[in-house]
């Protein structure tokens, strides 16, 4: 498995390319139970992301998602059009789109989610191969440990990109 530094560097590259090519800056990445806001977001806040996750019944909508593929849905929240992308069950993206057509937004977000999925996939292999509760918990613990590292100064990765990363508890 790749080291944390390598994974963070790959994620860092994917995020830079995504922001440069798509011009989408208002987004949050939800890693399992940790929210990471993009550094230049002006619309999304910690509270808005938590409201979206907890109050819009997204878990019920996810029941219709196909397993093993990236899924995307759009919805209105406080009169704004938002996109929700599930890259994997542990990685989700919420984005507010202002200056793009719906088709461009979907294309860019799906590409971003696929690239993230490719990088994170080695962490979730035990979940796919042997879905015991213990294996799933180990996988989620590794993912959460990786995301926590984004705030540590010795890593060049997300510390430059992330406004803040905060843990949250689901209701």
C-alpha positions in Angstrom: 0.0 0.0 0.0 1.2 3.5 -0.7 2.5 5.6 2.2 0.4 8.4 3.6 2.7 11.0 2.0 2.3 9.5 -1.5 -1.5 9.3 -1.1 -1.7 12.9 0.1 0.5 14.1 -2.7 -1.7 12.3 -5.3 -4.8 13.8 -3.7 -3.1 17.2 -3.7 -2.4 16.9 -7.5 -6.0 15.8 -8.2 -7.4 18.7 -6.3 -5.1 21.3 -8.0 -6.0 19.9 -11.4 -9.7 19.9 -10.6 -9.7 23.5 -9.4 -7.7 24.7 -12.3 -9.7 22.9 -15.0 -13.2 23.2 -13.6 -13.1 26.6 -11.9 -15.2 25.0 -9.1 -14.1 26.5 -5.8 -17.2 26.1 -3.6 -16.9 22.4 -2.6 -16.4 20.2 0.4 -15.1 16.7 0.5 -16.6 14.4 3.1 -14.3 11.6 4.1 -16.3 9.1 6.1 -17.1 11.3 9.1 -14.7 14.2 8.5 -15.6 17.3 6.4 -12.8 19.1 4.5 -13.8 22.4 3.0 -12.0 23.8 0.0 -9.7 26.7 0.8 -11.5 29.3 -1.3 -15.0 28.4 -0.6 -17.3 31.3 0.0 -20.7 29.6 0.0 -20.2 26.4 1.8 -19.6 26.4 5.6 -19.2 23.7 8.1 -22.8 24.2 9.2 -24.2 24.2 5.7 -22.4 20.9 4.9 -23.8 19.4 8.1 -27.3 20.6 7.3 -27.1 19.1 3.9 -25.9 15.8 5.2 -28.3 15.6 8.1 -31.4 17.4 7.0 -31.9 16.5 3.3 -32.2 12.8 3.8 -29.3 12.1 1.5 -28.9 8.6 3.0 -32.4 7.6 1.6 -31.4 9.0 -1.8 -28.2 7.0 -1.7 -30.2 3.8 -1.4 -31.0 4.2 -5.2 -27.3 4.6 -6.1 -25.6 1.8 -7.9 -22.8 0.0 -6.0 -19.3 0.2 -7.3 -19.8 3.2 -9.5 -19.6 7.0 -9.0 -23.0 8.5 -8.4 -24.1 12.1 -8.8 -27.3 14.0 -8.0 -28.3 17.6 -8.0 -30.7 19.3 -5.6 -31.7 22.7 -4.4 -30.6 24.0 -1.0 -31.5 27.5 0.2 -32.4 28.4 -3.4 -29.0 27.4 -4.7 -28.2 24.4 -7.0 -25.8 22.0 -5.4 -24.3 18.7 -6.6 -23.7 15.7 -4.4 -21.3 13.1 -5.7 -20.5 9.8 -4.0 -17.1 8.6 -5.2 -17.2 5.7 -2.7 -19.3 5.2 0.4 -16.5 6.8 2.4 -15.8 9.7 0.0 -18.5 12.2 -1.0 -18.3 15.6 -2.6 -20.7 18.5 -2.2 -20.3 21.4 -4.6 -22.0 24.7 -5.3 -21.9 25.6 -9.0 -22.2 29.2 -10.1 -20.4 29.9 -13.4 -20.7 26.6 -15.2 -23.4 24.8 -17.2 -25.0 21.8 -15.6 -23.3 19.5 -18.1 -19.8 21.0 -17.5 -20.4 20.8 -13.7 -21.4 17.1 -13.9 -18.5 16.2 -16.2 -15.9 17.9 -14.0 -17.3 16.6 -10.7 -17.6 13.0 -12.0 -14.0 13.1 -13.3 -12.8 14.5 -10.0 -14.7 11.8 -8.1 -13.3 9.1 -10.3 -9.7 10.3 -9.8 -10.3 10.4 -6.0 -11.7 6.9 -6.0 -8.7 5.6 -7.9 -6.3 7.0 -5.3 -8.3 5.9 -2.3 -9.3 2.5 -3.6 -6.2 0.7 -2.1 -7.4 1.8 1.3 -10.8 0.2 0.8 -9.7 -3.2 -0.6 -10.5 -5.1 2.6 -14.0 -3.7 2.5 -14.5 -5.2 -1.0 -12.8 -8.5 -0.4 -14.0 -9.4 3.0 -16.9 -7.2 4.3 -16.7 -8.2 8.0 -17.4 -5.5 10.5 -13.8 -5.7 11.8 -12.4 -5.2 8.3 -14.7 -2.3 7.5 -13.8 -0.6 10.8 -10.1 -1.0 10.1 -10.6 0.5 6.6 -12.5 3.5 8.0 -9.9 4.0 10.7 -7.1 4.1 8.1 -9.0 6.6 6.0 -9.8 8.8 9.0 -6.1 8.7 10.1 -5.1 9.7 6.6 -7.5 12.7 6.6 -6.3 13.8 10.0 -2.8 14.0 8.6 -3.9 16.7 6.2 -3.6 19.2 9.1 -0.1 18.3 10.1 2.5 20.8 8.9 5.1 18.1 7.9 2.9 17.2 5.0 2.9 19.6 2.0 -0.4 18.1 0.8 -3.7 19.4 2.0 -2.3 21.8 4.6 -2.0 24.3 1.7 -5.4 23.5 0.3 -7.7 23.0 3.2 -9.5 25.8 5.0 -10.2 23.4 7.9 -11.0 19.8 8.5 -13.5 19.1 11.2 -14.9 15.8 12.5 -18.6 15.4 12.9 -21.1 12.9 14.3 -24.0 11.6 12.3 -27.4 11.8 13.9 
